[in-house]
Amino acid sequence: MVTVKKITLWRCEVENRSGTLAQTLKPLADAGASLQVVMAYRFPGEPTRGAIEVSPVSGKKSQTAAKTAGLDRSSIPTLLVMGDDRPGIGSEIAEAIAGAGINVSFMVVQVVGRRYSAVYGFETEEEAQLATKLIKKVSKPRRR
């Protein structure tokens, strides 16, 4: 079983220094936001700059908190994929997306136990829509 869901990342560019992530997440925690995705990274070649991205930010209170923290809606078409892990699934998804001529802007994947969770970013909404179909197709359980 796999789910593919379009999500909106909330994003901000930040100074790469100790405490910035905690400072950014605190207003969201105080507002009761329950985040599924948190990504923080330094920009390659720029040791003083980075970005923080989170999702979901839903409800007026959480959205106000996100804006207070400096976060804003990202325009990057993004998918959250969750499902049962099996050997080779990542490769199969990558091959299907590449075979359709789609370039992945970014990807973060984690496997915990027998489940995986992945976040994919794309250049266009059309690419994200096509990738959704491809991911669902190759992620179907195999018949024995």
Contacts in CASP RR format, 6 or more apart in sequence:
PFRMAT RR
TARGET T0000
AUTHOR 0000-0000-0000
METHOD contacts of the structure
MODEL  1
MVTVKKITLWRCEVENRSGTLAQTLKPLADAGASLQVVMAYRFPGEPTRG
AIEVSPVSGKKSQTAAKTAGLDRSSIPTLLVMGDDRPGIGSEIAEAIAGA
GINVSFMVVQVVGRRYSAVYGFETEEEAQLATKLIKKVSKPRRR
1 83 0 8 1.000
1 84 0 8 1.000
1 141 0 8 1.000
2 81 0 8 1.000
2 82 0 8 1.000
2 83 0 8 1.000
2 84 0 8 1.000
2 135 0 8 1.000
2 136 0 8 1.000
2 139 0 8 1.000
2 140 0 8 1.000
3 80 0 8 1.000
3 81 0 8 1.000
3 82 0 8 1.000
3 83 0 8 1.000
4 79 0 8 1.000
4 80 0 8 1.000
4 81 0 8 1.000
4 132 0 8 1.000
4 135 0 8 1.000
4 136 0 8 1.000
5 79 0 8 1.000
5 80 0 8 1.000
5 81 0 8 1.000
6 77 0 8 1.000
6 78 0 8 1.000
6 79 0 8 1.000
6 80 0 8 1.000
6 128 0 8 1.000
6 132 0 8 1.000
7 37 0 8 1.000
7 55 0 8 1.000
7 56 0 8 1.000
7 78 0 8 1.000
7 79 0 8 1.000
7 80 0 8 1.000
7 119 0 8 1.000
8 55 0 8 1.000
8 56 0 8 1.000
8 57 0 8 1.000
8 73 0 8 1.000
8 74 0 8 1.000
8 78 0 8 1.000
9 37 0 8 1.000
9 53 0 8 1.000
9 54 0 8 1.000
9 55 0 8 1.000
9 73 0 8 1.000
9 74 0 8 1.000
9 76 0 8 1.000
9 78 0 8 1.000
10 53 0 8 1.000
10 54 0 8 1.000
10 55 0 8 1.000
10 57 0 8 1.000
10 66 0 8 1.000
10 71 0 8 1.000
10 72 0 8 1.000
10 73 0 8 1.000
10 74 0 8 1.000
11 51 0 8 1.000
11 52 0 8 1.000
11 53 0 8 1.000
11 54 0 8 1.000
11 71 0 8 1.000
11 72 0 8 1.000
11 73 0 8 1.000
11 74 0 8 1.000
11 76 0 8 1.000
12 24 0 8 1.000
12 51 0 8 1.000
12 52 0 8 1.000
12 69 0 8 1.000
12 70 0 8 1.000
12 71 0 8 1.000
12 72 0 8 1.000
13 49 0 8 1.000
13 50 0 8 1.000
13 51 0 8 1.000
14 20 0 8 1.000
14 24 0 8 1.000
14 49 0 8 1.000
14 50 0 8 1.000
14 51 0 8 1.000
14 52 0 8 1.000
15 48 0 8 1.000
15 49 0 8 1.000
15 50 0 8 1.000
16 42 0 8 1.000
16 43 0 8 1.000
16 46 0 8 1.000
16 47 0 8 1.000
16 48 0 8 1.000
16 49 0 8 1.000
16 50 0 8 1.000
17 48 0 8 1.000
20 52 0 8 1.000
21 40 0 8 1.000
21 52 0 8 1.000
23 69 0 8 1.000
24 52 0 8 1.000
24 69 0 8 1.000
24 70 0 8 1.000
24 71 0 8 1.000
25 35 0 8 1.000
25 38 0 8 1.000
25 54 0 8 1.000
25 69 0 8 1.000
26 69 0 8 1.000
27 65 0 8 1.000
27 66 0 8 1.000
27 68 0 8 1.000
27 69 0 8 1.000
28 35 0 8 1.000
28 54 0 8 1.000
28 57 0 8 1.000
28 62 0 8 1.000
28 65 0 8 1.000
28 66 0 8 1.000
28 69 0 8 1.000
30 65 0 8 1.000
31 61 0 8 1.000
31 62 0 8 1.000
31 64 0 8 1.000
31 65 0 8 1.000
32 61 0 8 1.000
32 62 0 8 1.000
33 57 0 8 1.000
33 62 0 8 1.000
33 65 0 8 1.000
33 66 0 8 1.000
35 54 0 8 1.000
35 55 0 8 1.000
35 56 0 8 1.000
35 57 0 8 1.000
36 55 0 8 1.000
36 56 0 8 1.000
36 80 0 8 1.000
36 117 0 8 1.000
37 53 0 8 1.000
37 54 0 8 1.000
37 55 0 8 1.000
37 56 0 8 1.000
37 80 0 8 1.000
37 108 0 8 1.000
37 119 0 8 1.000
38 52 0 8 1.000
38 53 0 8 1.000
38 54 0 8 1.000
39 51 0 8 1.000
39 52 0 8 1.000
39 53 0 8 1.000
39 54 0 8 1.000
39 108 0 8 1.000
39 119 0 8 1.000
40 50 0 8 1.000
40 51 0 8 1.000
40 52 0 8 1.000
40 53 0 8 1.000
41 50 0 8 1.000
41 51 0 8 1.000
42 49 0 8 1.000
42 50 0 8 1.000
43 49 0 8 1.000
43 50 0 8 1.000
43 51 0 8 1.000
52 71 0 8 1.000
53 74 0 8 1.000
54 66 0 8 1.000
54 71 0 8 1.000
55 78 0 8 1.000
55 80 0 8 1.000
55 119 0 8 1.000
57 63 0 8 1.000
57 66 0 8 1.000
57 71 0 8 1.000
66 72 0 8 1.000
76 105 0 8 1.000
76 106 0 8 1.000
76 121 0 8 1.000
76 122 0 8 1.000
77 121 0 8 1.000
77 122 0 8 1.000
77 123 0 8 1.000
77 124 0 8 1.000
77 125 0 8 1.000
77 127 0 8 1.000
77 128 0 8 1.000
78 119 0 8 1.000
78 120 0 8 1.000
78 121 0 8 1.000
78 122 0 8 1.000
78 128 0 8 1.000
79 118 0 8 1.000
79 119 0 8 1.000
79 120 0 8 1.000
79 121 0 8 1.000
79 122 0 8 1.000
79 128 0 8 1.000
79 131 0 8 1.000
79 132 0 8 1.000
79 135 0 8 1.000
80 117 0 8 1.000
80 118 0 8 1.000
80 119 0 8 1.000
81 93 0 8 1.000
81 116 0 8 1.000
81 117 0 8 1.000
81 118 0 8 1.000
81 119 0 8 1.000
81 120 0 8 1.000
81 135 0 8 1.000
81 139 0 8 1.000
82 115 0 8 1.000
82 116 0 8 1.000
82 117 0 8 1.000
82 118 0 8 1.000
83 115 0 8 1.000
83 116 0 8 1.000
83 117 0 8 1.000
83 139 0 8 1.000
84 114 0 8 1.000
84 115 0 8 1.000
84 116 0 8 1.000
84 141 0 8 1.000
85 111 0 8 1.000
85 113 0 8 1.000
85 114 0 8 1.000
85 115 0 8 1.000
85 116 0 8 1.000
86 142 0 8 1.000
89 116 0 8 1.000
89 138 0 8 1.000
89 139 0 8 1.000
90 109 0 8 1.000
92 138 0 8 1.000
92 139 0 8 1.000
93 118 0 8 1.000
93 134 0 8 1.000
93 135 0 8 1.000
93 138 0 8 1.000
93 139 0 8 1.000
94 104 0 8 1.000
95 138 0 8 1.000
96 134 0 8 1.000
96 135 0 8 1.000
96 137 0 8 1.000
96 138 0 8 1.000
97 104 0 8 1.000
97 131 0 8 1.000
97 134 0 8 1.000
97 135 0 8 1.000
100 130 0 8 1.000
100 131 0 8 1.000
100 134 0 8 1.000
102 122 0 8 1.000
102 127 0 8 1.000
102 130 0 8 1.000
102 131 0 8 1.000
103 122 0 8 1.000
103 123 0 8 1.000
103 127 0 8 1.000
104 120 0 8 1.000
104 121 0 8 1.000
104 122 0 8 1.000
105 121 0 8 1.000
105 122 0 8 1.000
105 123 0 8 1.000
106 119 0 8 1.000
106 120 0 8 1.000
106 121 0 8 1.000
107 118 0 8 1.000
107 119 0 8 1.000
107 120 0 8 1.000
107 121 0 8 1.000
108 118 0 8 1.000
108 119 0 8 1.000
109 116 0 8 1.000
109 117 0 8 1.000
109 118 0 8 1.000
109 119 0 8 1.000
110 116 0 8 1.000
110 117 0 8 1.000
110 118 0 8 1.000
120 128 0 8 1.000
120 131 0 8 1.000
121 128 0 8 1.000
122 128 0 8 1.000
122 131 0 8 1.000
END
